[in-house]
Amino acid sequence: LSLSQYSATGNRITLGLSTRSNNRNPLADTLTYQFSAGLGRDNGNLVQSNVQASLAGIGMGIVSPSVGRMFGLASFTGTLRLGKQAYAYLGLNGEVRRGKNDVGLNGGVRVSF
């Protein structure tokens, strides 16, 4: 498989709101949180790319799925203190648009020595 050079330009514009707990240190408070939500638009040719390629001498175009340029996004992170030196954390984020949805989740426990 050989690919021709790919180059794309564009930008992302977002507008949103965010709120958080007063104390952001997870070891200094029982609970901490942060929430963000917004709307945005991707511009340029980053969203719908097209790359020319060849495989065994046969040329073809590789086209990304057609997705909307407008999107909504949100994220939440929170912590729960488990002791003087440890806390659990959880994060959830997502982005939705026509033709594509992305969701992420992470979590765990951190211990300070």
N, CA, C and O atoms as a printed pandas DataFrame, in Angstrom:
     atom_number atom_name residue_name chain_id  residue_number  x_coord  y_coord  z_coord
0              1         N          LEU        A               1    0.855   -1.172    0.000
1              2        CA          LEU        A               1    0.000    0.000    0.000
2              3         C          LEU        A               1    0.892    1.222    0.000
3              4         O          LEU        A               1    1.786    1.345    0.837
4              5         N          SER        A               2    0.656    2.125   -0.932
5              6        CA          SER        A               2    1.380    3.397   -0.933
6              7         C          SER        A               2    0.367    4.528   -0.951
7              8         O          SER        A               2   -0.658    4.461   -1.629
8              9         N          LEU        A               3    0.673    5.551   -0.202
9             10        CA          LEU        A               3   -0.215    6.699   -0.062
10            11         C          LEU        A               3    0.455    7.944   -0.610
11            12         O          LEU        A               3    1.664    8.127   -0.475
12            13         N          SER        A               4   -0.343    8.795   -1.228
13            14        CA          SER        A               4    0.181   10.079   -1.645
14            15         C          SER        A               4    0.246   10.989   -0.424
15            16         O          SER        A               4   -0.295   10.661    0.632
16            17         N          GLN        A               5    0.899   12.116   -0.570
17            18        CA          GLN        A               5    1.024   13.054    0.543
18            19         C          GLN        A               5   -0.350   13.586    0.938
19            20         O          GLN        A               5   -1.202   13.841    0.087
20            21         N          TYR        A               6   -0.546   13.748    2.231
21            22        CA          TYR        A               6   -1.815   14.271    2.736
22            23         C          TYR        A               6   -1.554   15.559    3.498
23            24         O          TYR        A               6   -0.648   15.630    4.328
24            25         N          SER        A               7   -2.338   16.555    3.215
25            26        CA          SER        A               7   -2.240   17.831    3.913
26            27         C          SER        A               7   -3.646   18.391    4.077
27            28         O          SER        A               7   -4.450   18.354    3.146
28            29         N          ALA        A               8   -3.934   18.906    5.257
29            30        CA          ALA        A               8   -5.254   19.478    5.520
30            31         C          ALA        A               8   -5.101   20.696    6.426
31            32         O          ALA        A               8   -4.182   20.779    7.240
32            33         N          THR        A               9   -6.009   21.616    6.262
33            34        CA          THR        A               9   -6.003   22.808    7.112
34            35         C          THR        A               9   -7.411   23.022    7.649
35            36         O          THR        A               9   -8.392   22.559    7.066
36            37         N          GLY        A              10   -7.491   23.723    8.755
37            38        CA          GLY        A              10   -8.793   24.012    9.323
38            39         C          GLY        A              10   -8.656   24.553   10.726
39            40         O          GLY        A              10   -7.551   24.735   11.236
40            41         N          ASN        A              11   -9.785   24.807   11.337
41            42        CA          ASN        A              11   -9.795   25.259   12.720
42            43         C          ASN        A              11  -11.061   24.787   13.402
43            44         O          ASN        A              11  -11.995   24.310   12.757
44            45         N          ARG        A              12  -11.077   24.927   14.700
45            46        CA          ARG        A              12  -12.214   24.517   15.518
46            47         C          ARG        A              12  -12.619   25.708   16.374
47            48         O          ARG        A              12  -11.785   26.327   17.035
48            49         N          ILE        A              13  -13.892   26.015   16.352
49            50        CA          ILE        A              13  -14.445   27.099   17.163
50            51         C          ILE        A              13  -15.394   26.474   18.182
51            52         O          ILE        A              13  -16.277   25.699   17.817
52            53         N          THR        A              14  -15.211   26.812   19.464
53            54        CA          THR        A              14  -16.088   26.284   20.506
54            55         C          THR        A              14  -16.524   27.405   21.440
55            56         O          THR        A              14  -15.808   28.385   21.646
56            57         N          LEU        A              15  -17.700   27.234   21.988
57            58        CA          LEU        A              15  -18.249   28.155   22.972
58            59         C          LEU        A              15  -18.915   27.301   24.033
59            60         O          LEU        A              15  -19.714   26.421   23.715
60            61         N          GLY        A              16  -18.588   27.557   25.297
61            62        CA          GLY        A              16  -19.153   26.698   26.327
62            63         C          GLY        A              16  -19.108   27.313   27.709
63            64         O          GLY        A              16  -18.700   28.459   27.900
64            65         N          LEU        A              17  -19.538   26.517   28.658
65            66        CA          LEU        A              17  -19.581   26.910   30.061
66            67         C          LEU        A              17  -18.894   25.837   30.888
67            68         O          LEU        A              17  -18.852   24.667   30.505
68            69         N          SER        A              18  -18.356   26.255   32.031
69            70        CA          SER        A              18  -17.690   25.320   32.915
70            71         C          SER        A              18  -17.947   25.720   34.362
71            72         O          SER        A              18  -18.048   26.906   34.678
72            73         N          THR        A              19  -18.053   24.728   35.235
73            74        CA          THR        A              19  -18.185   24.977   36.665
74            75         C          THR        A              19  -17.368   23.929   37.401
75            76         O          THR        A              19  -17.119   22.843   36.877
76            77         N          ARG        A              20  -16.951   24.259   38.621
77            78        CA          ARG        A              20  -16.143   23.321   39.396
78            79         C          ARG        A              20  -16.365   23.564   40.875
79            80         O          ARG        A              20  -16.920   24.588   41.274
80            81         N          SER        A              21  -15.920   22.605   41.689
81            82        CA          SER        A              21  -15.987   22.770   43.132
82            83         C          SER        A              21  -14.996   23.848   43.563
83            84         O          SER        A              21  -14.013   24.111   42.870
84            85         N          ASN        A              22  -15.261   24.466   44.707
85            86        CA          ASN        A              22  -14.384   25.534   45.196
86            87         C          ASN        A              22  -12.973   25.035   45.461
87            88         O          ASN        A              22  -11.998   25.702   45.115
88            89         N          ASN        A              23  -12.863   23.873   46.068
89            90        CA          ASN        A              23  -11.560   23.296   46.357
90            91         C          ASN        A              23  -11.228   22.268   45.287
91            92         O          ASN        A              23  -11.998   21.333   45.068
92            93         N          ARG        A              24  -10.100   22.429   44.622
93            94        CA          ARG        A              24   -9.723   21.496   43.558
94            95         C          ARG        A              24   -8.720   20.445   44.016
95            96         O          ARG        A              24   -8.356   19.568   43.232
96            97         N          ASN        A              25   -8.271   20.510   45.250
97            98        CA          ASN        A              25   -7.315   19.540   45.769
98            99         C          ASN        A              25   -8.071   18.322   46.291
99           100         O          ASN        A              25   -8.783   18.440   47.289
100          101         N          PRO        A              26   -7.945   17.158   45.657
101          102        CA          PRO        A              26   -8.734   15.989   46.060
102          103         C          PRO        A              26   -8.366   15.432   47.434
103          104         O          PRO        A              26   -9.147   14.682   48.020
104          105         N          LEU        A              27   -7.181   15.789   47.964
105          106        CA          LEU        A              27   -6.799   15.318   49.291
106          107         C          LEU        A              27   -7.224   16.297   50.384
107          108         O          LEU        A              27   -7.102   15.989   51.569
108          109         N          ALA        A              28   -7.720   17.469   49.998
109          110        CA          ALA        A              28   -8.123   18.476   50.979
110          111         C          ALA        A              28   -9.634   18.542   51.173
111          112         O          ALA        A              28  -10.098   19.223   52.088
112          113         N          ASP        A              29  -10.407   17.861   50.349
113          114        CA          ASP        A              29  -11.865   17.891   50.456
114          115         C          ASP        A              29  -12.422   16.502   50.164
115          116         O          ASP        A              29  -11.797   15.719   49.449
116          117         N          THR        A              30  -13.584   16.197   50.708
117          118        CA          THR        A              30  -14.183   14.876   50.510
118          119         C          THR        A              30  -14.550   14.635   49.052
119          120         O          THR        A              30  -14.275   13.562   48.514
120          121         N          LEU        A              31  -15.165   15.617   48.411
121          122        CA          LEU        A              31  -15.572   15.519   47.005
122          123         C          LEU        A              31  -15.073   16.723   46.228
123          124         O          LEU        A              31  -15.124   17.847   46.729
124          125         N          THR        A              32  -14.593   16.505   45.013
125          126        CA          THR        A              32  -14.314   17.596   44.075
126          127         C          THR        A              32  -14.930   17.225   42.739
127          128         O          THR        A              32  -15.120   16.045   42.445
128          129         N          TYR        A              33  -15.245   18.237   41.921
129          130        CA          TYR        A              33  -15.837   17.979   40.606
130          131         C          TYR        A              33  -15.529   19.126   39.657
131          132         O          TYR        A              33  -15.189   20.231   40.080
132          133         N          GLN        A              34  -15.654   18.848   38.387
133          134        CA          GLN        A              34  -15.613   19.861   37.336
134          135         C          GLN        A              34  -16.524   19.383   36.216
135          136         O          GLN        A              34  -16.491   18.213   35.835
136          137         N          PHE        A              35  -17.341   20.299   35.689
137          138        CA          PHE        A              35  -18.254   19.996   34.594
138          139         C          PHE        A              35  -18.093   21.060   33.522
139          140         O          PHE        A              35  -18.014   22.250   33.828
140          141         N          SER        A              36  -18.046   20.640   32.280
141          142        CA          SER        A              36  -17.951   21.551   31.136
142          143         C          SER        A              36  -18.892   21.074   30.039
143          144         O          SER        A              36  -19.069   19.872   29.842
144          145         N          ALA        A              37  -19.491   22.020   29.327
145          146        CA          ALA        A              37  -20.346   21.692   28.182
146          147         C          ALA        A              37  -20.224   22.810   27.156
147          148         O          ALA        A              37  -20.003   23.968   27.511
148          149         N          GLY        A              38  -20.369   22.459   25.890
149          150        CA          GLY        A              38  -20.254   23.474   24.865
150          151         C          GLY        A              38  -20.761   23.008   23.516
151          152         O          GLY        A              38  -21.145   21.854   23.322
152          153         N          LEU        A              39  -20.747   23.955   22.596
153          154        CA          LEU        A              39  -21.095   23.727   21.194
154          155         C          LEU        A              39  -19.941   24.217   20.346
155          156         O          LEU        A              39  -19.198   25.112   20.747
156          157         N          GLY        A              40  -19.793   23.622   19.165
157          158        CA          GLY        A              40  -18.693   24.048   18.313
158          159         C          GLY        A              40  -18.901   23.708   16.859
159          160         O          GLY        A              40  -19.892   23.091   16.469
160          161         N          ARG        A              41  -17.924   24.134   16.061
161          162        CA          ARG        A              41  -17.942   23.884   14.622
162          163         C          ARG        A              41  -16.507   23.672   14.146
163          164         O          ARG        A              41  -15.603   24.427   14.503
164          165         N          ASP        A              42  -16.314   22.627   13.331
165          166        CA          ASP        A              42  -15.027   22.380   12.676
166          167         C          ASP        A              42  -15.085   22.982   11.279
167          168         O          ASP        A              42  -16.051   22.763   10.549
168          169         N          ASN        A              43  -14.064   23.735   10.903
169          170        CA          ASN        A              43  -13.998   24.389    9.594
170          171         C          ASN        A              43  -12.821   23.853    8.795
171          172         O          ASN        A              43  -11.922   23.225    9.355
172          173         N          GLY        A              44  -12.822   24.093    7.519
173          174        CA          GLY        A              44  -11.733   23.654    6.660
174          175         C          GLY        A              44  -11.970   22.257    6.131
175          176         O          GLY        A              44  -13.098   21.765    6.126
176          177         N          ASN        A              45  -10.887   21.613    5.680
177          178        CA          ASN        A              45  -11.017   20.273    5.095
178          179         C          ASN        A              45  -10.505   19.176    6.022
179          180         O          ASN        A              45  -10.147   18.094    5.560
180          181         N          LEU        A              46  -10.469   19.445    7.329
181          182        CA          LEU        A              46  -10.053   18.429    8.293
182          183         C          LEU        A              46  -11.130   17.378    8.516
183          184         O          LEU        A              46  -10.808   16.218    8.771
184          185         N          VAL        A              47  -12.400   17.755    8.428
185          186        CA          VAL        A              47  -13.494   16.850    8.773
186          187         C          VAL        A              47  -13.708   15.775    7.720
187          188         O          VAL        A              47  -13.928   14.614    8.067
188          189         N          GLN        A              48  -13.650   16.127    6.457
189          190        CA          GLN        A              48  -13.959   15.176    5.388
190          191         C          GLN        A              48  -12.760   15.037    4.463
191          192         O          GLN        A              48  -12.693   15.643    3.394
192          193         N          SER        A              49  -11.808   14.211    4.916
193          194        CA          SER        A              49  -10.561   14.064    4.158
194          195         C          SER        A              49  -10.692   13.000    3.071
195          196         O          SER        A              49  -11.536   12.107    3.140
196          197         N          ASN        A              50   -9.836   13.125    2.078
197          198        CA          ASN        A              50   -9.776   12.210    0.957
198          199         C          ASN        A              50   -8.302   12.004    0.616
199          200         O          ASN        A              50   -7.593   12.972    0.339
200          201         N          VAL        A              51   -7.829   10.748    0.633
201          202        CA          VAL        A              51   -6.431   10.437    0.360
202          203         C          VAL        A              51   -6.369    9.469   -0.809
203          204         O          VAL        A              51   -7.109    8.486   -0.851
204          205         N          GLN        A              52   -5.495    9.748   -1.748
205          206        CA          GLN        A              52   -5.280    8.839   -2.877
206          207         C          GLN        A              52   -4.234    7.799   -2.493
207          208         O          GLN        A              52   -3.227    8.127   -1.866
208          209         N          ALA        A              53   -4.478    6.539   -2.872
209          210        CA          ALA        A              53   -3.571    5.447   -2.535
210          211         C          ALA        A              53   -3.518    4.461   -3.683
211          212         O          ALA        A              53   -4.329    4.524   -4.607
212          213         N          SER        A              54   -2.555    3.544   -3.622
213          214        CA          SER        A              54   -2.519    2.448   -4.588
214          215         C          SER        A              54   -2.078    1.182   -3.869
215          216         O          SER        A              54   -1.235    1.207   -2.973
216          217         N          LEU        A              55   -2.670    0.086   -4.288
217          218        CA          LEU        A              55   -2.358   -1.229   -3.728
218          219         C          LEU        A              55   -2.149   -2.173   -4.897
219          220         O          LEU        A              55   -3.057   -2.388   -5.700
220          221         N          ALA        A              56   -0.956   -2.735   -4.993
221          222        CA          ALA        A              56   -0.589   -3.633   -6.099
222          223         C          ALA        A              56   -0.826   -2.957   -7.448
223          224         O          ALA        A              56   -1.281   -3.593   -8.399
224          225         N          GLY        A              57   -0.516   -1.666   -7.522
225          226        CA          GLY        A              57   -0.642   -0.923   -8.761
226          227         C          GLY        A              57   -2.039   -0.444   -9.110
227          228         O          GLY        A              57   -2.226    0.170  -10.161
228          229         N          ILE        A              58   -3.011   -0.700   -8.274
229          230        CA          ILE        A              58   -4.391   -0.280   -8.518
230          231         C          ILE        A              58   -4.673    0.954   -7.663
231          232         O          ILE        A              58   -4.582    0.908   -6.436
232          233         N          GLY        A              59   -5.016    2.055   -8.330
233          234        CA          GLY        A              59   -5.281    3.300   -7.629
234          235         C          GLY        A              59   -6.668    3.316   -6.997
235          236         O          GLY        A              59   -7.612    2.719   -7.516
236          237         N          MET        A              60   -6.770    4.010   -5.872
237          238        CA          MET        A              60   -8.062    4.117   -5.179
238          239         C          MET        A              60   -8.062    5.364   -4.319
239          240         O          MET        A              60   -7.009    5.894   -3.966
240          241         N          GLY        A              61   -9.248    5.822   -3.992
241          242        CA          GLY        A              61   -9.399    6.932   -3.067
242          243         C          GLY        A              61   -9.912    6.425   -1.733
243          244         O          GLY        A              61  -10.830    5.606   -1.687
244          245         N          ILE        A              62   -9.325    6.908   -0.651
245          246        CA          ILE        A              62   -9.776    6.569    0.693
246          247         C          ILE        A              62  -10.453    7.811    1.255
247          248         O          ILE        A              62   -9.826    8.858    1.419
248          249         N          VAL        A              63  -11.734    7.678    1.546
249          250        CA          VAL        A              63  -12.531    8.822    1.979
250          251         C          VAL        A              63  -13.018    8.577    3.408
251          252         O          VAL        A              63  -13.503    7.494    3.737
252          253         N          SER        A              64  -12.877    9.604    4.246
253          254        CA          SER        A              64  -13.371    9.465    5.618
254          255         C          SER        A              64  -14.895    9.517    5.624
255          256         O          SER        A              64  -15.502   10.032    4.685
256          257         N          PRO        A              65  -15.508    8.995    6.660
257          258        CA          PRO        A              65  -16.979    9.038    6.737
258          259         C          PRO        A              65  -17.481   10.483    6.733
259          260         O          PRO        A              65  -16.795   11.394    7.196
260          261         N          SER        A              66  -18.653   10.668    6.216
261          262        CA          SER        A              66  -19.263   11.999    6.191
262          263         C          SER        A              66  -19.873   12.286    7.557
263          264         O          SER        A              66  -20.801   11.601    7.988
264          265         N          VAL        A              67  -19.350   13.299    8.231
265          266        CA          VAL        A              67  -19.847   13.682    9.547
266          267         C          VAL        A              67  -20.189   15.170    9.534
267          268         O          VAL        A              67  -19.702   15.926    8.693
268          269         N          GLY        A              68  -21.023   15.567   10.466
269          270        CA          GLY        A              68  -21.412   16.963   10.556
270          271         C          GLY        A              68  -20.296   17.843   11.078
271          272         O          GLY        A              68  -19.420   17.383   11.810
272          273         N          ARG        A              69  -20.330   19.093   10.703
273          274        CA          ARG        A              69  -19.332   20.055   11.175
274          275         C          ARG        A              69  -19.682   20.619   12.547
275          276         O          ARG        A              69  -18.787   20.977   13.313
276          277         N          MET        A              70  -20.971   20.702   12.866
277          278        CA          MET        A              70  -21.410   21.201   14.173
278          279         C          MET        A              70  -21.375   20.058   15.179
279          280         O          MET        A              70  -21.685   18.916   14.839
280          281         N          PHE        A              71  -20.998   20.363   16.417
281          282        CA          PHE        A              71  -20.918   19.327   17.436
282          283         C          PHE        A              71  -21.235   19.893   18.814
283          284         O          PHE        A              71  -21.169   21.100   19.049
284          285         N          GLY        A              72  -21.578   18.986   19.708
285          286        CA          GLY        A              72  -21.755   19.307   21.119
286          287         C          GLY        A              72  -20.775   18.466   21.917
287          288         O          GLY        A              72  -20.488   17.325   21.556
288          289         N          LEU        A              73  -20.263   19.029   22.998
289          290        CA          LEU        A              73  -19.329   18.291   23.821
290          291         C          LEU        A              73  -19.597   18.545   25.297
291          292         O          LEU        A              73  -20.100   19.603   25.675
292          293         N          ALA        A              74  -19.258   17.572   26.119
293          294        CA          ALA        A              74  -19.443   17.694   27.558
294          295         C          ALA        A              74  -18.419   16.816   28.259
295          296         O          ALA        A              74  -17.985   15.794   27.728
296          297         N          SER        A              75  -18.039   17.238   29.470
297          298        CA          SER        A              75  -17.139   16.423   30.270
298          299         C          SER        A              75  -17.447   16.618   31.752
299          300         O          SER        A              75  -17.869   17.690   32.186
300          301         N          PHE        A              76  -17.225   15.559   32.505
301          302        CA          PHE        A              76  -17.381   15.595   33.950
302          303         C          PHE        A              76  -16.211   14.850   34.566
303          304         O          PHE        A              76  -15.875   13.749   34.129
304          305         N          THR        A              77  -15.590   15.438   35.575
305          306        CA          THR        A              77  -14.577   14.742   36.354
306          307         C          THR        A              77  -14.900   14.938   37.825
307          308         O          THR        A              77  -15.372   15.997   38.237
308          309         N          GLY        A              78  -14.642   13.916   38.601
309          310        CA          GLY        A              78  -14.907   13.998   40.025
310          311         C          GLY        A              78  -13.944   13.135   40.816
311          312         O          GLY        A              78  -13.387   12.165   40.303
312          313         N          THR        A              79  -13.756   13.506   42.083
313          314        CA          THR        A              79  -12.908   12.727   42.967
314          315         C          THR        A              79  -13.628   12.493   44.292
315          316         O          THR        A              79  -14.503   13.263   44.689
316          317         N          LEU        A              80  -13.243   11.424   44.956
317          318        CA          LEU        A              80  -13.764   11.070   46.277
318          319         C          LEU        A              80  -12.573   10.690   47.151
319          320         O          LEU        A              80  -11.872    9.718   46.867
320          321         N          ARG        A              81  -12.346   11.459   48.214
321          322        CA          ARG        A              81  -11.225   11.164   49.100
322          323         C          ARG        A              81  -11.504    9.870   49.864
323          324         O          ARG        A              81  -12.572    9.706   50.454
324          325         N          LEU        A              82  -10.542    8.962   49.848
325          326        CA          LEU        A              82  -10.667    7.678   50.521
326          327         C          LEU        A              82   -9.929    7.659   51.856
327          328         O          LEU        A              82  -10.210    6.812   52.704
328          329         N          GLY        A              83   -9.012    8.559   52.049
329          330        CA          GLY        A              83   -8.198    8.633   53.262
330          331         C          GLY        A              83   -7.292    9.841   53.175
331          332         O          GLY        A              83   -7.415   10.651   52.256
332          333         N          LYS        A              84   -6.375    9.966   54.133
333          334        CA          LYS        A              84   -5.473   11.125   54.152
334          335         C          LYS        A              84   -4.597   11.199   52.911
335          336         O          LYS        A              84   -4.261   12.295   52.461
336          337         N          GLN        A              85   -4.222   10.059   52.354
337          338        CA          GLN        A              85   -3.279   10.025   51.238
338          339         C          GLN        A              85   -3.833    9.375   49.976
339          340         O          GLN        A              85   -3.069    9.073   49.059
340          341         N          ALA        A              86   -5.150    9.152   49.906
341          342        CA          ALA        A              86   -5.688    8.434   48.740
342          343         C          ALA        A              86   -7.046    8.984   48.330
343          344         O          ALA        A              86   -7.829    9.454   49.156
344          345         N          TYR        A              87   -7.301    8.909   47.022
345          346        CA          TYR        A              87   -8.606    9.299   46.492
346          347         C          TYR        A              87   -8.911    8.506   45.227
347          348         O          TYR        A              87   -8.011    8.055   44.518
348          349         N          ALA        A              88  -10.195    8.352   44.967
349          350        CA          ALA        A              88  -10.663    7.723   43.730
350          351         C          ALA        A              88  -11.080    8.834   42.775
351          352         O          ALA        A              88  -11.550    9.886   43.206
352          353         N          TYR        A              89  -10.909    8.600   41.489
353          354        CA          TYR        A              89  -11.305    9.594   40.489
354          355         C          TYR        A              89  -12.085    8.929   39.362
355          356         O          TYR        A              89  -11.917    7.745   39.070
356          357         N          LEU        A              90  -12.941    9.731   38.742
357          358        CA          LEU        A              90  -13.758    9.277   37.621
358          359         C          LEU        A              90  -13.888   10.417   36.630
359          360         O          LEU        A              90  -14.131   11.560   37.017
360          361         N          GLY        A              91  -13.730   10.111   35.369
361          362        CA          GLY        A              91  -13.890   11.108   34.310
362          363         C          GLY        A              91  -14.736   10.549   33.184
363          364         O          GLY        A              91  -14.570    9.396   32.787
364          365         N          LEU        A              92  -15.637   11.361   32.672
365          366        CA          LEU        A              92  -16.494   10.982   31.556
366          367         C          LEU        A              92  -16.537   12.159   30.588
367          368         O          LEU        A              92  -16.779   13.294   30.999
368          369         N          ASN        A              93  -16.303   11.894   29.309
369          370        CA          ASN        A              93  -16.373   12.972   28.318
370          371         C          ASN        A              93  -16.995   12.435   27.035
371          372         O          ASN        A              93  -16.973   11.234   26.766
372          373         N          GLY        A              94  -17.545   13.351   26.256
373          374        CA          GLY        A              94  -18.168   12.941   25.010
374          375         C          GLY        A              94  -18.302   14.076   24.021
375          376         O          GLY        A              94  -18.344   15.253   24.381
376          377         N          GLU        A              95  -18.367   13.686   22.771
377          378        CA          GLU        A              95  -18.591   14.639   21.675
378          379         C          GLU        A              95  -19.571   13.981   20.715
379          380         O          GLU        A              95  -19.369   12.837   20.307
380          381         N          VAL        A              96  -20.621   14.690   20.354
381          382        CA          VAL        A              96  -21.633   14.147   19.447
382          383         C          VAL        A              96  -21.808   15.079   18.255
383          384         O          VAL        A              96  -21.753   16.302   18.384
384          385         N          ARG        A              97  -22.013   14.485   17.118
385          386        CA          ARG        A              97  -22.292   15.209   15.871
386          387         C          ARG        A              97  -22.999   14.255   14.926
387          388         O          ARG        A              97  -23.041   13.050   15.173
388          389         N          ARG        A              98  -23.547   14.781   13.861
389          390        CA          ARG        A              98  -24.215   13.929   12.876
390          391         C          ARG        A              98  -23.209   12.937   12.308
391          392         O          ARG        A              98  -22.183   13.334   11.756
392          393         N          GLY        A              99  -23.500   11.656   12.441
393          394        CA          GLY        A              99  -22.661   10.618   11.859
394          395         C          GLY        A              99  -21.530   10.119   12.743
395          396         O          GLY        A              99  -20.808    9.204   12.347
396          397         N          LYS        A             100  -21.353   10.699   13.941
397          398        CA          LYS        A             100  -20.230   10.260   14.775
398          399         C          LYS        A             100  -20.455   10.656   16.231
399          400         O          LYS        A             100  -20.835   11.791   16.519
400          401         N          ASN        A             101  -20.222    9.725   17.138
401          402        CA          ASN        A             101  -20.283    9.985   18.572
402          403         C          ASN        A             101  -19.022    9.411   19.214
403          404         O          ASN        A             101  -18.665    8.261   18.955
404          405         N          ASP        A             102  -18.350   10.195   20.041
405          406        CA          ASP        A             102  -17.179    9.735   20.784
406          407         C          ASP        A             102  -17.462    9.859   22.271
407          408         O          ASP        A             102  -17.943   10.893   22.733
408          409         N          VAL        A             103  -17.166    8.807   23.016
409          410        CA          VAL        A             103  -17.353    8.813   24.460
410          411         C          VAL        A             103  -16.103    8.229   25.099
411          412         O          VAL        A             103  -15.554    7.237   24.621
412          413         N          GLY        A             104  -15.657    8.855   26.186
413          414        CA          GLY        A             104  -14.494    8.361   26.917
414          415         C          GLY        A             104  -14.803    8.250   28.400
415          416         O          GLY        A             104  -15.563    9.047   28.949
416          417         N          LEU        A             105  -14.208    7.257   29.040
417          418        CA          LEU        A             105  -14.395    7.038   30.465
418          419         C          LEU        A             105  -13.051    6.637   31.054
419          420         O          LEU        A             105  -12.357    5.780   30.507
420          421         N          ASN        A             106  -12.686    7.259   32.170
421          422        CA          ASN        A             106  -11.484    6.835   32.871
422          423         C          ASN        A             106  -11.733    6.914   34.367
423          424         O          ASN        A             106  -12.582    7.679   34.825
424          425         N          GLY        A             107  -11.014    6.147   35.100
425          426        CA          GLY        A             107  -11.168    6.148   36.539
426          427         C          GLY        A             107  -10.051    5.373   37.190
427          428         O          GLY        A             107   -9.297    4.659   36.529
428          429         N          GLY        A             108   -9.954    5.524   38.492
429          430        CA          GLY        A             108   -8.923    4.806   39.208
430          431         C          GLY        A             108   -8.781    5.306   40.624
431          432         O          GLY        A             108   -9.618    6.051   41.135
432          433         N          VAL        A             109   -7.704    4.878   41.242
433          434        CA          VAL        A             109   -7.368    5.286   42.608
434          435         C          VAL        A             109   -5.933    5.789   42.594
435          436         O          VAL        A             109   -5.056    5.179   41.981
436          437         N          ARG        A             110   -5.701    6.901   43.270
437          438        CA          ARG        A             110   -4.354    7.444   43.409
438          439         C          ARG        A             110   -3.989    7.480   44.881
439          440         O          ARG        A             110   -4.795    7.858   45.732
440          441         N          VAL        A             111   -2.758    7.080   45.163
441          442        CA          VAL        A             111   -2.242    7.064   46.526
442          443         C          VAL        A             111   -0.985    7.914   46.554
443          444         O          VAL        A             111   -0.105    7.763   45.706
444          445         N          SER        A             112   -0.904    8.798   47.522
445          446        CA          SER        A             112    0.262    9.669   47.690
446          447         C          SER        A             112    1.128    9.118   48.809
447          448         O          SER        A             112    0.622    8.787   49.880
448          449         N          PHE        A             113    2.448    9.016   48.567
449          450        CA          PHE        A             113    3.382    8.497   49.582
450          451         C          PHE        A             113    4.211    9.617   50.141
451          452         O          PHE        A             113    5.055    9.388   51.007
